[in-house]
Amino acid sequence: MLKFLLVIVPLYLFASSITIDSKALEAEITKHPEDQNLKILLGKYYFAHDKLHKAKEIFQSIKQNSIAQSYLKKIAAQELYRQLHTKYGSDEAIVTHVEDNNVLIKIYPFMQKQLSLQAKRKLAKALVATHHYKQALQLLNTLPNSPQKELLLAHLYEGMKEYKKALAIYERLYQTDKIDAQKLLALYEKTGDVSGYKKVLDSLEKRGEATSKERATYQKLLQESISYLQKQYQLHPSWDSLSPLFWTLYDNGKIDKAIHLLQIHLKKYRSDQKALELLANVYSWQGEPQKAISLLQNSPSSFQRDHLLAKLYAQNNQKERARKIYKKLLKQYPNNTTIQKEYNILTGNIDTLLASYQKNFATKQDSVSVGKLATLYAKKNPQKSIKLLQTYIEKHPDALELYPLLARLYLEQKEFYKGFSLLEYWANKKNTPQAKLLLAKNYFYFGFNQEALNVLQEILQQEPRFQKALALKAQILKINPRYLILDQTKSRAQTLLVYADRAYFNGLYQDAIDYYKAYLFLMPKDDNARERYAFALEYAKEYAKAAGEFFHLLHKKDPLVHYHYAFNLQKMGKLKKAKKEYESLLRSFREVPDFIKQFIQEWKKAWENRDIKKYKTFYDPHSFSSQWLAKKRHIFQQAKFIQVHLYEPRLVSHKGNLYTIRFFQEYTSSNKEDKGYKTLTLRCKNKQCLIVAEKWEKGTYTPQKEPSSLLFFVKQNLNILNKQLQNRETDLDQLIQTYKKKTLNLR
């Protein structure tokens, strides 16, 4: 028996690789039908040699055995694979057509590995979905890198609960818009990552896509994180437990609490140099450099402390003190490039640094290198700095970190409109109290106290206890009470308007433009000044800007304004748009036909006579209800008199037998008075008219300017414009013909 076992066991283990006498084994099984090991050995042999039918018979005879059950599943899978292969013709076709993941997983071990990338990706997806992570990872490792592969890897790692690996991939994919935010938020929630959750939530807030549920989840995660970190700090008060608690508070907008935490910690642990330097940094970030300097002056010397103190002195114009510390640091750390750069900037020796920054910008051209280079340029040539930033921001409008720098440069050059427009855009994009506070500070620093107060009011509506905003508001009102601010604003505006008008009426249009721009920043609703500003821009040949200003004045419904809007569009080269405006203007000049004038006068007479029978004959009976007629009858009966004045009827449109007439109407009766513009739509046949629609809107009478001379220029410009459009089309035709000839020659 021992000899038999010594022979059988290796055969049992390696049946697929060793040749055995199957007939002898069958005879042995006949002698010992209860011996399952012999049957398993023979079944494995048949399976390995692709005799599935025989293997299946043997394993079914001992189907209670776990090994037999395993092989029966393999046999069923292989039979299924063969059926599908017969049906579809190839492994590639099987993967393409079969959608059931469980089927794909069953037959996967029997497939040839020479599949297309698409088929392999589909198989990998099926393996991940059915939790066969090891096989999925092996298959994915054979695929080239792609977003689809990365997404599958992220799902795989998430399934394996390796959340750090999954998050790293999801973050990468989210930055390139390959996955949606909800997937990332769910994983951050699972791992309790507050800062990661907030980062994604902030991006959704900016796009206006955040939900109240996501905001509530963030608050819950934040509170749980703070509670946990507070307990850790209370149990083991040290820098290691303080730092994560501080940054969680600070990064999530609880800045006052974070500062208070550091202050309390330093009262108990005065020698904690790291906490002290962090608090000094926070003071400087919050715009309180003097507090930071005082804190550092009374602390022991170290590289971090001395470096920070030198930077603070330099930023606050205490250059001599900064120079002394930098010299000391350069002696101690002669190879420190950061100290060398900052010292060169402080002493004005920026040529070497400039060359380095220019080289860095030429290779990288990112917002950091642009910001550094622009800051250096600003010291000697602000216009060069402005041009660099303008060019970069036009190409990269999302580089928000550069907006405050460019805005500050504009403000220092007294270009308030550009500077504050940029800062307003930046502050509203960031949409944080800190960003809006910077906007308010700049308004205050440059003398726009009312605007500063308006921004502060907006901040305090969101965060009533924001101490810095409250302090700045108090500072402004202490120096300038409210009544003084309004007087100063009006006085400054009036002075600017005087200078602007003086320059304008003396033909100094460029000076007039600068003064009008500054004035309109303070008084944006003054349409008369805006009109002169628009004309000054036109005379200075700044046609695009002039068109923009005339466009804002179109609400005046002044033909002259409308004409100059079209004229500037024409000068800009926007010929089709200009043509459309000229044609619209021409329609407004059309005379009302005499038969319609007579109709309106007769309609007016019937109205004033309160003759309801006559009055109703002017209206189309199908367009006005019996209730409308009853209401009119009641008005006529109640009124002791009715008087109607009509001014300047204009033909607005004429299509077929429909005419639209508009005029200013003054209505007076014993019961009521009103003034406004009436629009009548008439259907006329053989000069016999009926009113089919009537509209009245309250308004003030604006006399139409005499159109005769303006009409001449409109027609003249329209003729010129039509020729320009015709020439443009001719040039285009010639270009196409030339291209065709060249193409034929090449052929």
Helices and strands as residue ranges (DSSP letters): H 2-13, H 22-31, H 36-48, H 52-61, H 66-88, H 91-97, H 101-107, G 108-110, H 117-129, H 133-140, H 147-159, H 163-175, H 181-191, H 194-207, H 212-235, H 239-251, H 255-268, H 273-285, H 289-297, H 303-315, H 319-332, H 337-347, H 351-364, H 367-380, H 382-395, G 400-402, H 403-412, H 416-430, H 433-445, H 449-462, H 467-479, H 482-505, H 509-522, H 527-539, H 543-552, G 554-556, H 559-572, H 575-588, H 594-608, H 612-616, H 626-638, E 642-655, E 658-669, E 673-685, E 688-698, H 707-746
